[in-house]
């Protein structure tokens, strides 16, 4: 059954995307580690965590594209799930510091010593274990999404109303995490990480490993998402997107389908956050800001919703543009450029970059097929029906 599930989602396009991601996962770090600095093919050290960050954003965008493009759920709060996964990873990394912190406490993180916390909060128990931390990376965003979705979808909250309450959710979490007495570092967040699984987090080999993990995770979830939308379950999701009332009238429990894909998407976002934190070296409440979740929707719209590769392309393209804009004299104008990009795509490329290119390619293939068919008919007319020449020739 599992094999059939995956085979349904495998086509030439999927194989191509996976091969590109797997090749990227190993070739780019190899060019950084094993080519001399002066070589034309050398990838500089700063580019590894930067591109790795783009890959985690692509995974986050894929999680939104899955629910928005194929189920019609527009979330303006997916940054919350991303941040929760990031905090779970950050808590593990903080517990690995031990007595190497500024205050030398073997148990309490530095910010707790500074704030005179007497004991480690219960929420931090178990995070010295990598396995437990990875479980929380998935479980915490998944549990929040399940509870939120259970009430929202059973109450038949849809459209803009659902988008607004998802934004309210991430805003409430941001306010909570900004509090010093909440136990997660307040406005400074968690930083100054040392090790991950015993490896120096700043070492080039460790950064290369995190890059590879990010690319492979993106490839894995791309295949999983493709298999889901190609299955019967995915067909029902598309039906819900196009005509929710009709789908419910046909007997499908719409709220269950939406709850499952919503929770799966939140877990995916949490994993993206966990891969993001060790590569950028910090996690703070700013990741909960509603503006981040709105920008995430822009990535998906630019790339093209309704196609799984669209959010990946959109996330990488927009964040590369952001890096280029914000490192020079154009930095103050980035938000204007982002807004203009979103408006321009909405007006002139409503299906996004990938969707528009896909439509043009399909139209070109159809024209080619039509021309070939017309050429075949023309040749057949010139030759006449079989045996016509024999009948027209005079007998001997």
FENJO-V845855 format. One record per residue. N is the residue number from 0. RES is the residue in one letter. OMEGA is omega as a letter, one per 30 degrees, with the letter a starting at -180 (NA if undefined). Layout:
n: [N/N]
res: [RES/RES]
omega: [OMEGA/OMEGA]
This chain:
n: [0/1/2/3/4/5/6/7/8/9/10/11/12/13/14/15/16/17/18/19/20/21/22/23/24/25/26/27/28/29/30/31/32/33/34/35/36/37/38/39/40/41/42/43/44/45/46/47/48/49/50/51/52/53/54/55/56/57/58/59/60/61/62/63/64/65/66/67/68/69/70/71/72/73/74/75/76/77/78/79/80/81/82/83/84/85/86/87/88/89/90/91/92/93/94/95/96/97/98/99/100/101/102/103/104/105/106/107/108/109/110/111/112/113/114/115/116/117/118/119/120/121/122/123/124/125/126/127/128/129/130/131/132/133/134/135/136/137/138/139/140/141/142/143/144/145/146/147/148/149/150/151/152/153/154/155/156/157/158/159/160/161/162/163/164/165/166/167/168/169/170/171/172/173/174/175/176/177/178/179/180/181/182/183/184/185/186/187/188/189/190/191/192/193/194/195/196/197/198/199/200/201/202/203/204/205/206/207/208/209/210/211/212/213/214/215/216/217/218/219/220/221/222/223/224/225/226/227/228/229/230/231/232/233/234/235/236/237/238/239/240/241/242/243/244/245/246/247/248/249/250/251/252/253/254/255/256/257/258/259/260/261/262/263/264/265/266/267/268/269/270/271/272/273/274/275/276/277/278/279/280/281/282/283/284/285/286/287/288/289/290/291/292/293/294/295/296/297/298/299/300/301/302/303/304/305/306/307/308/309/310/311/312/313/314/315/316/317/318/319/320/321/322/323/324/325/326/327/328/329/330/331/332/333/334/335/336/337/338/339/340/341/342/343/344/345/346/347/348/349/350/351/352/353/354/355/356/357/358/359/360/361/362/363/364/365/366/367/368/369/370/371/372/373/374/375/376/377/378/379/380/381/382/383/384/385/386/387/388/389/390/391/392/393/394/395]
res: [X/X/X/X/X/X/X/X/X/X/X/X/X/X/X/X/X/X/X/X/X/X/X/X/X/X/X/X/X/X/X/X/X/X/X/X/X/X/X/X/X/X/X/X/X/X/X/X/X/X/X/X/X/X/X/X/X/X/X/X/X/X/X/X/X/X/X/X/X/X/X/X/X/X/X/X/X/X/X/X/X/X/X/X/X/X/X/X/X/X/X/X/X/X/X/X/X/X/X/X/X/X/X/X/X/X/X/X/X/X/X/X/X/X/X/X/X/X/X/X/X/X/X/X/X/X/X/X/X/X/X/X/X/X/X/X/X/X/X/X/X/X/X/X/X/X/X/X/X/X/X/X/X/X/X/X/X/X/X/X/X/X/X/X/X/X/X/X/X/X/X/X/X/X/X/X/X/X/X/X/X/X/X/X/X/X/X/X/X/X/X/X/X/X/X/X/X/X/X/X/X/X/X/X/X/X/X/X/X/X/X/X/X/X/X/X/X/X/X/X/X/X/X/X/X/X/X/X/X/X/X/X/X/X/X/X/X/X/X/X/X/X/X/X/X/X/X/X/X/X/X/X/X/X/X/X/X/X/X/X/X/X/X/X/X/X/X/X/X/X/X/X/X/X/X/X/X/X/X/X/X/X/X/X/X/X/X/X/X/X/X/X/X/X/X/X/X/X/X/X/X/X/X/X/X/X/X/X/X/X/X/X/X/X/X/X/X/X/X/X/X/X/X/X/X/X/X/X/X/X/X/X/X/X/X/X/X/X/X/X/X/X/X/X/X/X/X/X/X/X/X/X/X/X/X/X/X/X/X/X/X/X/X/X/X/X/X/X/X/X/X/X/X/X/X/X/X/X/X/X/X/X/X/X/X/X/X/X/X/X/X/X/X/X/X/X]
omega: [l/l/l/l/a/a/l/a/a/l/a/l/l/l/a/a/a/l/l/a/l/l/l/a/a/a/a/l/l/l/l/a/a/l/a/a/a/a/l/a/a/l/a/a/a/a/a/l/l/l/l/l/l/a/l/l/l/l/l/l/l/l/l/l/l/a/a/a/a/l/l/l/l/a/l/a/a/l/l/l/l/a/l/l/l/l/l/l/l/l/l/a/l/l/l/a/l/a/l/l/a/a/l/l/a/a/a/l/a/a/l/l/a/a/l/l/a/a/l/l/a/a/a/a/l/a/l/l/l/l/l/l/l/l/l/l/a/a/a/l/a/l/l/a/a/a/l/a/l/a/a/a/l/l/l/l/a/l/a/l/l/l/a/a/l/l/l/l/a/l/l/l/l/l/l/a/l/a/l/a/l/l/a/l/l/a/l/l/a/a/a/a/a/a/l/a/l/l/l/a/l/a/l/a/l/l/l/l/l/l/l/l/a/a/a/l/l/l/a/a/l/l/l/a/l/l/a/a/l/a/l/l/l/l/l/l/l/l/l/l/a/a/a/a/l/l/l/a/l/l/l/l/a/a/l/l/a/a/a/a/l/a/l/l/l/l/l/l/l/l/l/l/l/l/a/a/a/a/l/l/a/l/a/a/l/l/l/a/l/a/l/l/l/l/l/l/l/l/a/a/a/l/a/l/a/l/a/a/a/l/l/l/a/a/a/a/a/a/l/l/l/l/a/a/a/l/a/a/a/a/a/a/a/a/l/l/l/l/l/l/a/l/a/l/a/a/a/l/a/l/l/a/a/l/l/l/l/l/l/l/l/l/l/l/l/l/l/l/l/l/l/l/l/l/l/l/l/l/a/l/l/a/a/l/a/l/a/a/a/a/a/a/l/l/a/NA]
